[in-house]
Amino acid sequence: MAHLDDPTTQRANLRYIRNAMDEPLLEREHELDLARRWKDKRDEKALHELVRSYTRLVVALCGKV
């Protein structure tokens, strides 16, 4: 599949990055609770919250490359 870098894709990427950077940082105890809920109960809601919060870190690190 070819990579498209048209204006629509660029806008979607910027929207994704902005949304990722708007995710709140997790308090330590809340992060541990989410990790335990995922590990012990396979709570997908907890997993998704963890992933969304870490997406902010990934976006920030990618901007430094």
PQR file with spaces between the fields and no chain letter, atoms N, CA, C, O and H, PARSE charges and radii, in Angstrom:
ATOM       1  N    MET     1       0.843   -1.176    0.000 -0.4000 1.5000
ATOM       2  CA   MET     1       0.000    0.000    0.000 -0.0000 2.0000
ATOM       3  C    MET     1       0.891    1.244    0.000  0.5500 1.7000
ATOM       4  O    MET     1       1.836    1.336    0.784 -0.5500 1.4000
ATOM       5  N    ALA     2       0.597    2.162   -0.850 -0.4000 1.5000
ATOM       6  CA   ALA     2       1.380    3.394   -0.967 -0.0000 2.0000
ATOM       7  C    ALA     2       1.075    4.339    0.190  0.5500 1.7000
ATOM       8  O    ALA     2      -0.046    4.384    0.698 -0.5500 1.4000
ATOM       9  H    ALA     2      -0.170    2.087   -1.486  0.4000 1.0000
ATOM      10  N    HIS     3       2.076    5.076    0.587 -0.4000 1.5000
ATOM      11  CA   HIS     3       1.928    6.082    1.644 -0.0000 2.0000
ATOM      12  C    HIS     3       1.405    7.374    1.021  0.5500 1.7000
ATOM      13  O    HIS     3       1.995    7.899    0.077 -0.5500 1.4000
ATOM      14  H    HIS     3       2.986    5.039    0.175  0.4000 1.0000
ATOM      15  N    LEU     4       0.311    7.875    1.548 -0.4000 1.5000
ATOM      16  CA   LEU     4      -0.261    9.123    1.054 -0.0000 2.0000
ATOM      17  C    LEU     4       0.012   10.234    2.062  0.5500 1.7000
ATOM      18  O    LEU     4      -0.297   10.098    3.246 -0.5500 1.4000
ATOM      19  H    LEU     4      -0.168    7.448    2.315  0.4000 1.0000
ATOM      20  N    ASP     5       0.580   11.309    1.594 -0.4000 1.5000
ATOM      21  CA   ASP     5       0.833   12.455    2.456 -0.0000 2.0000
ATOM      22  C    ASP     5       0.120   13.676    1.879  0.5500 1.7000
ATOM      23  O    ASP     5       0.708   14.733    1.653 -0.5500 1.4000
ATOM      24  H    ASP     5       0.831   11.418    0.632  0.4000 1.0000
ATOM      25  N    ASP     6      -1.168   13.475    1.657 -0.4000 1.5000
ATOM      26  CA   ASP     6      -1.968   14.565    1.108 -0.0000 2.0000
ATOM      27  C    ASP     6      -2.491   15.444    2.248  0.5500 1.7000
ATOM      28  O    ASP     6      -2.330   15.091    3.417 -0.5500 1.4000
ATOM      29  H    ASP     6      -1.647   12.616    1.841  0.4000 1.0000
ATOM      30  N    PRO     7      -3.107   16.568    1.929 -0.5600 1.5000
ATOM      31  CA   PRO     7      -3.591   17.470    2.985  0.2800 2.0000
ATOM      32  C    PRO     7      -4.559   16.805    3.974  0.5500 1.7000
ATOM      33  O    PRO     7      -4.543   17.130    5.161 -0.5500 1.4000
ATOM      34  N    THR     8      -5.385   15.898    3.505 -0.4000 1.5000
ATOM      35  CA   THR     8      -6.329   15.218    4.399 -0.0000 2.0000
ATOM      36  C    THR     8      -5.581   14.367    5.419  0.5500 1.7000
ATOM      37  O    THR     8      -5.919   14.368    6.602 -0.5500 1.4000
ATOM      38  H    THR     8      -5.399   15.634    2.541  0.4000 1.0000
ATOM      39  N    THR     9      -4.574   13.650    4.963 -0.4000 1.5000
ATOM      40  CA   THR     9      -3.774   12.820    5.858 -0.0000 2.0000
ATOM      41  C    THR     9      -2.991   13.690    6.838  0.5500 1.7000
ATOM      42  O    THR     9      -2.892   13.361    8.020 -0.5500 1.4000
ATOM      43  H    THR     9      -4.299   13.649    4.002  0.4000 1.0000
ATOM      44  N    GLN    10      -2.448   14.778    6.358 -0.4000 1.5000
ATOM      45  CA   GLN    10      -1.697   15.684    7.229 -0.0000 2.0000
ATOM      46  C    GLN    10      -2.590   16.256    8.324  0.5500 1.7000
ATOM      47  O    GLN    10      -2.179   16.339    9.481 -0.5500 1.4000
ATOM      48  H    GLN    10      -2.529   15.045    5.397  0.4000 1.0000
ATOM      49  N    ARG    11      -3.803   16.648    7.968 -0.4000 1.5000
ATOM      50  CA   ARG    11      -4.749   17.179    8.970 -0.0000 2.0000
ATOM      51  C    ARG    11      -5.100   16.104    9.993  0.5500 1.7000
ATOM      52  O    ARG    11      -5.158   16.376   11.192 -0.5500 1.4000
ATOM      53  H    ARG    11      -4.138   16.581    7.028  0.4000 1.0000
ATOM      54  N    ALA    12      -5.333   14.882    9.516 -0.4000 1.5000
ATOM      55  CA   ALA    12      -5.664   13.783   10.426 -0.0000 2.0000
ATOM      56  C    ALA    12      -4.501   13.510   11.382  0.5500 1.7000
ATOM      57  O    ALA    12      -4.717   13.273   12.571 -0.5500 1.4000
ATOM      58  H    ALA    12      -5.286   14.661    8.542  0.4000 1.0000
ATOM      59  N    ASN    13      -3.283   13.542   10.872 -0.4000 1.5000
ATOM      60  CA   ASN    13      -2.113   13.320   11.720 -0.0000 2.0000
ATOM      61  C    ASN    13      -1.969   14.418   12.766  0.5500 1.7000
ATOM      62  O    ASN    13      -1.686   14.134   13.930 -0.5500 1.4000
ATOM      63  H    ASN    13      -3.107   13.734    9.906  0.4000 1.0000
ATOM      64  N    LEU    14      -2.161   15.660   12.364 -0.4000 1.5000
ATOM      65  CA   LEU    14      -2.079   16.763   13.323 -0.0000 2.0000
ATOM      66  C    LEU    14      -3.164   16.663   14.391  0.5500 1.7000
ATOM      67  O    LEU    14      -2.915   16.945   15.564 -0.5500 1.4000
ATOM      68  H    LEU    14      -2.391   15.891   11.418  0.4000 1.0000
ATOM      69  N    ARG    15      -4.358   16.266   13.987 -0.4000 1.5000
ATOM      70  CA   ARG    15      -5.465   16.094   14.936 -0.0000 2.0000
ATOM      71  C    ARG    15      -5.111   14.990   15.945  0.5500 1.7000
ATOM      72  O    ARG    15      -5.352   15.138   17.143 -0.5500 1.4000
ATOM      73  H    ARG    15      -4.560   16.037   13.035  0.4000 1.0000
ATOM      74  N    TYR    16      -4.540   13.893   15.452 -0.4000 1.5000
ATOM      75  CA   TYR    16      -4.140   12.786   16.321 -0.0000 2.0000
ATOM      76  C    TYR    16      -3.083   13.247   17.327  0.5500 1.7000
ATOM      77  O    TYR    16      -3.166   12.929   18.514 -0.5500 1.4000
ATOM      78  H    TYR    16      -4.344   13.773   14.479  0.4000 1.0000
ATOM      79  N    ILE    17      -2.098   13.995   16.847 -0.4000 1.5000
ATOM      80  CA   ILE    17      -1.032   14.494   17.716 -0.0000 2.0000
ATOM      81  C    ILE    17      -1.590   15.450   18.763  0.5500 1.7000
ATOM      82  O    ILE    17      -1.241   15.352   19.939 -0.5500 1.4000
ATOM      83  H    ILE    17      -2.030   14.253   15.883  0.4000 1.0000
ATOM      84  N    ARG    18      -2.453   16.372   18.346 -0.4000 1.5000
ATOM      85  CA   ARG    18      -3.056   17.310   19.311 -0.0000 2.0000
ATOM      86  C    ARG    18      -3.857   16.564   20.370  0.5500 1.7000
ATOM      87  O    ARG    18      -3.753   16.863   21.559 -0.5500 1.4000
ATOM      88  H    ARG    18      -2.736   16.451   17.391  0.4000 1.0000
ATOM      89  N    ASN    19      -4.654   15.597   19.937 -0.4000 1.5000
ATOM      90  CA   ASN    19      -5.450   14.819   20.891 -0.0000 2.0000
ATOM      91  C    ASN    19      -4.552   14.054   21.854  0.5500 1.7000
ATOM      92  O    ASN    19      -4.837   13.979   23.049 -0.5500 1.4000
ATOM      93  H    ASN    19      -4.739   15.354   18.971  0.4000 1.0000
ATOM      94  N    ALA    20      -3.472   13.488   21.333 -0.4000 1.5000
ATOM      95  CA   ALA    20      -2.550   12.740   22.195 -0.0000 2.0000
ATOM      96  C    ALA    20      -1.932   13.662   23.241  0.5500 1.7000
ATOM      97  O    ALA    20      -1.794   13.280   24.403 -0.5500 1.4000
ATOM      98  H    ALA    20      -3.241   13.549   20.362  0.4000 1.0000
ATOM      99  N    MET    21      -1.562   14.869   22.836 -0.4000 1.5000
ATOM     100  CA   MET    21      -0.931   15.799   23.767 -0.0000 2.0000
ATOM     101  C    MET    21      -1.922   16.372   24.784  0.5500 1.7000
ATOM     102  O    MET    21      -1.509   16.931   25.800 -0.5500 1.4000
ATOM     103  H    MET    21      -1.674   15.180   21.892  0.4000 1.0000
ATOM     104  N    ASP    22      -3.213   16.240   24.520 -0.4000 1.5000
ATOM     105  CA   ASP    22      -4.236   16.705   25.460 -0.0000 2.0000
ATOM     106  C    ASP    22      -4.573   15.663   26.525  0.5500 1.7000
ATOM     107  O    ASP    22      -5.276   15.966   27.489 -0.5500 1.4000
ATOM     108  H    ASP    22      -3.548   15.787   23.694  0.4000 1.0000
ATOM     109  N    GLU    23      -4.075   14.443   26.355 -0.4000 1.5000
ATOM     110  CA   GLU    23      -4.352   13.401   27.354 -0.0000 2.0000
ATOM     111  C    GLU    23      -3.672   13.783   28.664  0.5500 1.7000
ATOM     112  O    GLU    23      -2.536   14.257   28.663 -0.5500 1.4000
ATOM     113  H    GLU    23      -3.504   14.198   25.571  0.4000 1.0000
ATOM     114  N    PRO    24      -4.358   13.579   29.768 -0.5600 1.5000
ATOM     115  CA   PRO    24      -3.756   13.955   31.055  0.2800 2.0000
ATOM     116  C    PRO    24      -2.646   12.988   31.465  0.5500 1.7000
ATOM     117  O    PRO    24      -2.666   11.808   31.116 -0.5500 1.4000
ATOM     118  N    LEU    25      -1.685   13.515   32.211 -0.4000 1.5000
ATOM     119  CA   LEU    25      -0.671   12.654   32.808 -0.0000 2.0000
ATOM     120  C    LEU    25      -1.331   11.886   33.951  0.5500 1.7000
ATOM     121  O    LEU    25      -2.219   12.404   34.627 -0.5500 1.4000
ATOM     122  H    LEU    25      -1.669   14.474   32.494  0.4000 1.0000
ATOM     123  N    LEU    26      -0.898   10.673   34.153 -0.4000 1.5000
ATOM     124  CA   LEU    26      -1.496    9.843   35.198 -0.0000 2.0000
ATOM     125  C    LEU    26      -0.763   10.035   36.518  0.5500 1.7000
ATOM     126  O    LEU    26       0.463   10.133   36.564 -0.5500 1.4000
ATOM     127  H    LEU    26      -0.176   10.253   33.604  0.4000 1.0000
ATOM     128  N    GLU    27      -1.541   10.086   37.579 -0.4000 1.5000
ATOM     129  CA   GLU    27      -0.957   10.061   38.916 -0.0000 2.0000
ATOM     130  C    GLU    27      -0.403    8.650   39.138  0.5500 1.7000
ATOM     131  O    GLU    27      -0.921    7.675   38.594 -0.5500 1.4000
ATOM     132  H    GLU    27      -2.537   10.007   37.541  0.4000 1.0000
ATOM     133  N    ARG    28       0.644    8.560   39.933 -0.4000 1.5000
ATOM     134  CA   ARG    28       1.328    7.281   40.140 -0.0000 2.0000
ATOM     135  C    ARG    28       0.370    6.175   40.582  0.5500 1.7000
ATOM     136  O    ARG    28       0.380    5.087   40.007 -0.5500 1.4000
ATOM     137  H    ARG    28       1.065    9.352   40.374  0.4000 1.0000
ATOM     138  N    GLU    29      -0.445    6.437   41.581 -0.4000 1.5000
ATOM     139  CA   GLU    29      -1.357    5.415   42.112 -0.0000 2.0000
ATOM     140  C    GLU    29      -2.398    4.998   41.073  0.5500 1.7000
ATOM     141  O    GLU    29      -2.747    3.822   40.972 -0.5500 1.4000
ATOM     142  H    GLU    29      -0.453    7.321   42.048  0.4000 1.0000
ATOM     143  N    HIS    30      -2.888    5.964   40.308 -0.4000 1.5000
ATOM     144  CA   HIS    30      -3.884    5.643   39.280 -0.0000 2.0000
ATOM     145  C    HIS    30      -3.258    4.773   38.182  0.5500 1.7000
ATOM     146  O    HIS    30      -3.877    3.828   37.693 -0.5500 1.4000
ATOM     147  H    HIS    30      -2.605    6.919   40.390  0.4000 1.0000
ATOM     148  N    GLU    31      -2.021    5.111   37.809 -0.4000 1.5000
ATOM     149  CA   GLU    31      -1.318    4.320   36.804 -0.0000 2.0000
ATOM     150  C    GLU    31      -1.114    2.887   37.291  0.5500 1.7000
ATOM     151  O    GLU    31      -1.323    1.937   36.536 -0.5500 1.4000
ATOM     152  H    GLU    31      -1.519    5.878   38.207  0.4000 1.0000
ATOM     153  N    LEU    32      -0.710    2.732   38.539 -0.4000 1.5000
ATOM     154  CA   LEU    32      -0.530    1.393   39.103 -0.0000 2.0000
ATOM     155  C    LEU    32      -1.847    0.628   39.150  0.5500 1.7000
ATOM     156  O    LEU    32      -1.887   -0.568   38.861 -0.5500 1.4000
ATOM     157  H    LEU    32      -0.540    3.504   39.152  0.4000 1.0000
ATOM     158  N    ASP    33      -2.920    1.317   39.512 -0.4000 1.5000
ATOM     159  CA   ASP    33      -4.239    0.688   39.535 -0.0000 2.0000
ATOM     160  C    ASP    33      -4.640    0.200   38.144  0.5500 1.7000
ATOM     161  O    ASP    33      -5.134   -0.917   37.989 -0.5500 1.4000
ATOM     162  H    ASP    33      -2.887    2.289   39.747  0.4000 1.0000
ATOM     163  N    LEU    34      -4.425    1.044   37.135 -0.4000 1.5000
ATOM     164  CA   LEU    34      -4.755    0.647   35.765 -0.0000 2.0000
ATOM     165  C    LEU    34      -3.938   -0.564   35.334  0.5500 1.7000
ATOM     166  O    LEU    34      -4.468   -1.495   34.727 -0.5500 1.4000
ATOM     167  H    LEU    34      -4.024    1.951   37.261  0.4000 1.0000
ATOM     168  N    ALA    35      -2.644   -0.547   35.649 -0.4000 1.5000
ATOM     169  CA   ALA    35      -1.778   -1.669   35.278 -0.0000 2.0000
ATOM     170  C    ALA    35      -2.212   -2.954   35.963  0.5500 1.7000
ATOM     171  O    ALA    35      -2.203   -4.022   35.351 -0.5500 1.4000
ATOM     172  H    ALA    35      -2.213    0.209   36.141  0.4000 1.0000
ATOM     173  N    ARG    36      -2.590   -2.855   37.226 -0.4000 1.5000
ATOM     174  CA   ARG    36      -3.058   -4.046   37.958 -0.0000 2.0000
ATOM     175  C    ARG    36      -4.374   -4.565   37.384  0.5500 1.7000
ATOM     176  O    ARG    36      -4.568   -5.771   37.236 -0.5500 1.4000
ATOM     177  H    ARG    36      -2.597   -1.987   37.723  0.4000 1.0000
ATOM     178  N    ARG    37      -5.281   -3.630   37.060 -0.4000 1.5000
ATOM     179  CA   ARG    37      -6.571   -4.042   36.484 -0.0000 2.0000
ATOM     180  C    ARG    37      -6.362   -4.764   35.164  0.5500 1.7000
ATOM     181  O    ARG    37      -7.050   -5.743   34.875 -0.5500 1.4000
ATOM     182  H    ARG    37      -5.123   -2.650   37.180  0.4000 1.0000
ATOM     183  N    TRP    38      -5.417   -4.288   34.362 -0.4000 1.5000
ATOM     184  CA   TRP    38      -5.148   -4.962   33.096 -0.0000 2.0000
ATOM     185  C    TRP    38      -4.496   -6.331   33.347  0.5500 1.7000
ATOM     186  O    TRP    38      -4.901   -7.334   32.759 -0.5500 1.4000
ATOM     187  H    TRP    38      -4.858   -3.493   34.598  0.4000 1.0000
ATOM     188  N    LYS    39      -3.495   -6.362   34.213 -0.4000 1.5000
ATOM     189  CA   LYS    39      -2.761   -7.602   34.465 -0.0000 2.0000
ATOM     190  C    LYS    39      -3.646   -8.668   35.115  0.5500 1.7000
ATOM     191  O    LYS    39      -3.641   -9.825   34.695 -0.5500 1.4000
ATOM     192  H    LYS    39      -3.166   -5.547   34.690  0.4000 1.0000
ATOM     193  N    ASP    40      -4.397   -8.277   36.128 -0.4000 1.5000
ATOM     194  CA   ASP    40      -5.165   -9.246   36.913 -0.0000 2.0000
ATOM     195  C    ASP    40      -6.514   -9.599   36.302  0.5500 1.7000
ATOM     196  O    ASP    40      -6.956  -10.745   36.392 -0.5500 1.4000
ATOM     197  H    ASP    40      -4.402   -7.337   36.469  0.4000 1.0000
ATOM     198  N    LYS    41      -7.175   -8.617   35.679 -0.4000 1.5000
ATOM     199  CA   LYS    41      -8.554   -8.827   35.222 -0.0000 2.0000
ATOM     200  C    LYS    41      -8.725   -8.680   33.718  0.5500 1.7000
ATOM     201  O    LYS    41      -9.823   -8.854   33.189 -0.5500 1.4000
ATOM     202  H    LYS    41      -6.817   -7.687   35.607  0.4000 1.0000
ATOM     203  N    ARG    42      -7.625   -8.357   33.028 -0.4000 1.5000
ATOM     204  CA   ARG    42      -7.694   -8.108   31.574 -0.0000 2.0000
ATOM     205  C    ARG    42      -8.743   -7.040   31.248  0.5500 1.7000
ATOM     206  O    ARG    42      -9.506   -7.155   30.288 -0.5500 1.4000
ATOM     207  H    ARG    42      -6.733   -8.216   33.457  0.4000 1.0000
ATOM     208  N    ASP    43      -8.750   -5.999   32.085 -0.4000 1.5000
ATOM     209  CA   ASP    43      -9.685   -4.881   31.926 -0.0000 2.0000
ATOM     210  C    ASP    43      -9.230   -4.012   30.747  0.5500 1.7000
ATOM     211  O    ASP    43      -8.278   -3.241   30.868 -0.5500 1.4000
ATOM     212  H    ASP    43      -8.131   -5.906   32.865  0.4000 1.0000
ATOM     213  N    GLU    44      -9.909   -4.144   29.625 -0.4000 1.5000
ATOM     214  CA   GLU    44      -9.498   -3.420   28.420 -0.0000 2.0000
ATOM     215  C    GLU    44      -9.675   -1.914   28.546  0.5500 1.7000
ATOM     216  O    GLU    44      -8.932   -1.157   27.922 -0.5500 1.4000
ATOM     217  H    GLU    44     -10.682   -4.771   29.527  0.4000 1.0000
ATOM     218  N    LYS    45     -10.628   -1.471   29.327 -0.4000 1.5000
ATOM     219  CA   LYS    45     -10.804   -0.033   29.549 -0.0000 2.0000
ATOM     220  C    LYS    45      -9.558    0.532   30.227  0.5500 1.7000
ATOM     221  O    LYS    45      -9.091    1.614   29.871 -0.5500 1.4000
ATOM     222  H    LYS    45     -11.232   -2.087   29.834  0.4000 1.0000
ATOM     223  N    ALA    46      -9.026   -0.191   31.195 -0.4000 1.5000
ATOM     224  CA   ALA    46      -7.800    0.234   31.878 -0.0000 2.0000
ATOM     225  C    ALA    46      -6.627    0.245   30.900  0.5500 1.7000
ATOM     226  O    ALA    46      -5.825    1.179   30.900 -0.5500 1.4000
ATOM     227  H    ALA    46      -9.405   -1.070   31.484  0.4000 1.0000
ATOM     228  N    LEU    47      -6.528   -0.777   30.078 -0.4000 1.5000
ATOM     229  CA   LEU    47      -5.455   -0.838   29.087 -0.0000 2.0000
ATOM     230  C    LEU    47      -5.509    0.352   28.135  0.5500 1.7000
ATOM     231  O    LEU    47      -4.482    0.969   27.852 -0.5500 1.4000
ATOM     232  H    LEU    47      -7.179   -1.535   30.078  0.4000 1.0000
ATOM     233  N    HIS    48      -6.688    0.672   27.646 -0.4000 1.5000
ATOM     234  CA   HIS    48      -6.838    1.781   26.708 -0.0000 2.0000
ATOM     235  C    HIS    48      -6.467    3.119   27.357  0.5500 1.7000
ATOM     236  O    HIS    48      -5.879    3.981   26.705 -0.5500 1.4000
ATOM     237  H    HIS    48      -7.523    0.171   27.875  0.4000 1.0000
ATOM     238  N    GLU    49      -6.805    3.290   28.621 -0.4000 1.5000
ATOM     239  CA   GLU    49      -6.435    4.527   29.305 -0.0000 2.0000
ATOM     240  C    GLU    49      -4.911    4.629   29.442  0.5500 1.7000
ATOM     241  O    GLU    49      -4.341    5.706   29.270 -0.5500 1.4000
ATOM     242  H    GLU    49      -7.283    2.589   29.151  0.4000 1.0000
ATOM     243  N    LEU    50      -4.261    3.511   29.750 -0.4000 1.5000
ATOM     244  CA   LEU    50      -2.803    3.498   29.825 -0.0000 2.0000
ATOM     245  C    LEU    50      -2.175    3.833   28.474  0.5500 1.7000
ATOM     246  O    LEU    50      -1.261    4.653   28.393 -0.5500 1.4000
ATOM     247  H    LEU    50      -4.725    2.636   29.890  0.4000 1.0000
ATOM     248  N    VAL    51      -2.665    3.204   27.431 -0.4000 1.5000
ATOM     249  CA   VAL    51      -2.105    3.426   26.093 -0.0000 2.0000
ATOM     250  C    VAL    51      -2.286    4.880   25.674  0.5500 1.7000
ATOM     251  O    VAL    51      -1.357    5.497   25.152 -0.5500 1.4000
ATOM     252  H    VAL    51      -3.408    2.537   27.496  0.4000 1.0000
ATOM     253  N    ARG    52      -3.480    5.432   25.899 -0.4000 1.5000
ATOM     254  CA   ARG    52      -3.714    6.841   25.535 -0.0000 2.0000
ATOM     255  C    ARG    52      -2.763    7.766   26.281  0.5500 1.7000
ATOM     256  O    ARG    52      -2.235    8.713   25.698 -0.5500 1.4000
ATOM     257  H    ARG    52      -4.235    4.932   26.323  0.4000 1.0000
ATOM     258  N    SER    53      -2.542    7.505   27.558 -0.4000 1.5000
ATOM     259  CA   SER    53      -1.659    8.392   28.324 -0.0000 2.0000
ATOM     260  C    SER    53      -0.210    8.251   27.865  0.5500 1.7000
ATOM     261  O    SER    53       0.525    9.239   27.851 -0.5500 1.4000
ATOM     262  H    SER    53      -2.971    6.736   28.032  0.4000 1.0000
ATOM     263  N    TYR    54       0.211    7.055   27.494 -0.4000 1.5000
ATOM     264  CA   TYR    54       1.593    6.865   27.029 -0.0000 2.0000
ATOM     265  C    TYR    54       1.777    7.341   25.596  0.5500 1.7000
ATOM     266  O    TYR    54       2.907    7.600   25.181 -0.5500 1.4000
ATOM     267  H    TYR    54      -0.387    6.253   27.506  0.4000 1.0000
ATOM     268  N    THR    55       0.706    7.461   24.834 -0.4000 1.5000
ATOM     269  CA   THR    55       0.820    8.000   23.478 -0.0000 2.0000
ATOM     270  C    THR    55       1.370    9.415   23.531  0.5500 1.7000
ATOM     271  O    THR    55       2.113    9.832   22.643 -0.5500 1.4000
ATOM     272  H    THR    55      -0.212    7.251   25.171  0.4000 1.0000
ATOM     273  N    ARG    56       1.009   10.145   24.559 -0.4000 1.5000
ATOM     274  CA   ARG    56       1.536   11.507   24.739 -0.0000 2.0000
ATOM     275  C    ARG    56       3.059   11.479   24.836  0.5500 1.7000
ATOM     276  O    ARG    56       3.733   12.307   24.224 -0.5500 1.4000
ATOM     277  H    ARG    56       0.405    9.807   25.280  0.4000 1.0000
ATOM     278  N    LEU    57       3.599   10.543   25.595 -0.4000 1.5000
ATOM     279  CA   LEU    57       5.046   10.413   25.733 -0.0000 2.0000
ATOM     280  C    LEU    57       5.693   10.060   24.389  0.5500 1.7000
ATOM     281  O    LEU    57       6.719   10.631   24.018 -0.5500 1.4000
ATOM     282  H    LEU    57       3.051    9.870   26.092  0.4000 1.0000
ATOM     283  N    VAL    58       5.090    9.124   23.673 -0.4000 1.5000
ATOM     284  CA   VAL    58       5.635    8.714   22.380 -0.0000 2.0000
ATOM     285  C    VAL    58       5.672    9.891   21.414  0.5500 1.7000
ATOM     286  O    VAL    58       6.674   10.107   20.732 -0.5500 1.4000
ATOM     287  H    VAL    58       4.257    8.661   23.974  0.4000 1.0000
ATOM     288  N    VAL    59       4.588   10.647   21.355 -0.4000 1.5000
ATOM     289  CA   VAL    59       4.536   11.820   20.461 -0.0000 2.0000
ATOM     290  C    VAL    59       5.612   12.827   20.858  0.5500 1.7000
ATOM     291  O    VAL    59       6.289   13.382   19.993 -0.5500 1.4000
ATOM     292  H    VAL    59       3.774   10.472   21.909  0.4000 1.0000
ATOM     293  N    ALA    60       5.772   13.066   22.149 -0.4000 1.5000
ATOM     294  CA   ALA    60       6.781   14.022   22.612 -0.0000 2.0000
ATOM     295  C    ALA    60       8.188   13.551   22.245  0.5500 1.7000
ATOM     296  O    ALA    60       9.016   14.357   21.818 -0.5500 1.4000
ATOM     297  H    ALA    60       5.221   12.615   22.852  0.4000 1.0000
ATOM     298  N    LEU    61       8.463   12.272   22.405 -0.4000 1.5000
ATOM     299  CA   LEU    61       9.790   11.759   22.063 -0.0000 2.0000
ATOM     300  C    LEU    61      10.046   11.789   20.563  0.5500 1.7000
ATOM     301  O    LEU    61      11.166   12.061   20.130 -0.5500 1.4000
ATOM     302  H    LEU    61       7.790   11.618   22.752  0.4000 1.0000
ATOM     303  N    CYS    62       9.033   11.516   19.779 -0.4000 1.5000
ATOM     304  CA   CYS    62       9.185   11.549   18.313 -0.0000 2.0000
ATOM     305  C    CYS    62       9.488   12.945   17.823  0.5500 1.7000
ATOM     306  O    CYS    62      10.179   13.103   16.817 -0.5500 1.4000
ATOM     307  H    CYS    62       8.123   11.296   20.130  0.4000 1.0000
ATOM     308  N    GLY    63       8.997   13.954   18.495 -0.4000 1.5000
ATOM     309  CA   GLY    63       9.256   15.329   18.112 -0.0000 2.0000
ATOM     310  C    GLY    63      10.709   15.729   18.347  0.5500 1.7000
ATOM     311  O    GLY    63      11.180   16.727   17.803 -0.5500 1.4000
ATOM     312  H    GLY    63       8.436   13.826   19.312  0.4000 1.0000
ATOM     313  N    LYS    64      11.409   14.952   19.152 -0.4000 1.5000
ATOM     314  CA   LYS    64      12.811   15.257   19.467 -0.0000 2.0000
ATOM     315  C    LYS    64      13.776   14.623   18.479  0.5500 1.7000
ATOM     316  O    LYS    64      14.971   14.919   18.506 -0.5500 1.4000
ATOM     317  H    LYS    64      11.026   14.141   19.593  0.4000 1.0000
ATOM     318  N    VAL    65      13.280   13.762   17.616 -0.4000 1.5000
ATOM     319  CA   VAL    65      14.156   13.045   16.665 -0.0000 2.0000
ATOM     320  C    VAL    65      14.503   13.934   15.499  0.5500 1.7000
ATOM     321  O    VAL    65      15.228   13.513   14.597 -0.5500 1.4000
ATOM     322  H    VAL    65      12.309   13.522   17.594  0.4000 1.0000
